[in-house]
Structures are given as C-alpha cells and as structure tokens.
Amino acid sequence: MKKLALFSITIFSLLLLTSCEAVETVFKAGMWWGIILVVGVIGILLWLFSRGKNS
C-alpha cells in the first residue's frame, strides 16, 4: 500500500511539475535538510565542549 501511495504521488508530481521545477524542489528540500543538520551538529558540538569545561 505504501509503495502504491508513493508511486501515485510521484506520477502526480511528474505530471504537474516541469522537470526544472521538480529539480528545484528537490534541491530546496536538500538545502534545508543540510542547513538543519549542520546547525544541529554545531549545536551538539558546542554543548559537548561547554559541558566538558564545566567539569
């Protein structure tokens, strides 16, 4: 059932979006995930370093 839903969404988006819009959407999503991950990793590192100095 999940494969059918994913397949349906994929076909629907391919019919509605041109190739440039589809690629732009993928890169925007990738960019935001990258930003979120980088900020998260930097936050964890800062937390670990500040925790080590207090001990």
C-alpha positions as CSV (number, residue, x, y, z in Angstrom):
1,M,0.0,0.0,0.0
2,K,2.8,2.4,0.8
3,K,4.5,1.7,-2.5
4,L,1.3,2.4,-4.3
5,A,0.9,5.7,-2.5
6,L,4.5,6.7,-3.2
7,F,4.1,5.7,-6.8
8,S,0.9,7.7,-7.1
9,I,2.5,10.8,-5.6
10,T,5.5,10.5,-7.9
11,I,3.4,10.2,-11.0
12,F,1.1,13.1,-9.9
13,S,4.1,15.4,-9.2
14,L,5.7,14.4,-12.6
15,L,2.5,15.3,-14.4
16,L,2.1,18.7,-12.7
17,L,5.7,19.9,-12.4
18,T,8.0,20.5,-15.3
19,S,11.5,19.0,-15.0
20,C,13.1,22.2,-13.9
21,E,10.5,22.8,-11.2
22,A,10.9,19.2,-9.9
23,V,14.7,19.6,-9.7
24,E,14.4,22.9,-8.0
25,T,12.0,21.4,-5.4
26,V,14.4,18.6,-4.7
27,F,17.4,20.9,-4.3
28,K,15.4,23.2,-2.0
29,A,14.5,20.3,0.2
30,G,18.0,19.1,0.2
31,M,19.4,22.5,1.1
32,W,17.1,22.9,4.1
33,W,17.9,19.4,5.4
34,G,21.6,20.2,5.0
35,I,21.2,23.5,6.9
36,I,19.2,21.8,9.7
37,L,21.8,19.0,10.0
38,V,24.8,21.4,10.1
39,V,23.1,23.6,12.7
40,G,22.3,20.5,14.8
41,V,25.8,19.1,14.6
42,I,27.3,22.5,15.6
43,G,24.9,22.8,18.5
44,I,25.8,19.3,19.7
45,L,29.5,20.1,19.5
46,L,29.1,23.4,21.4
47,W,27.0,21.6,24.0
48,L,29.7,18.9,24.4
49,F,32.6,21.4,24.6
50,S,30.7,23.6,27.2
51,R,29.8,20.6,29.2
52,G,33.5,19.5,29.3
53,K,34.7,22.9,30.5
54,N,32.3,22.9,33.5
55,S,33.6,19.6,34.9
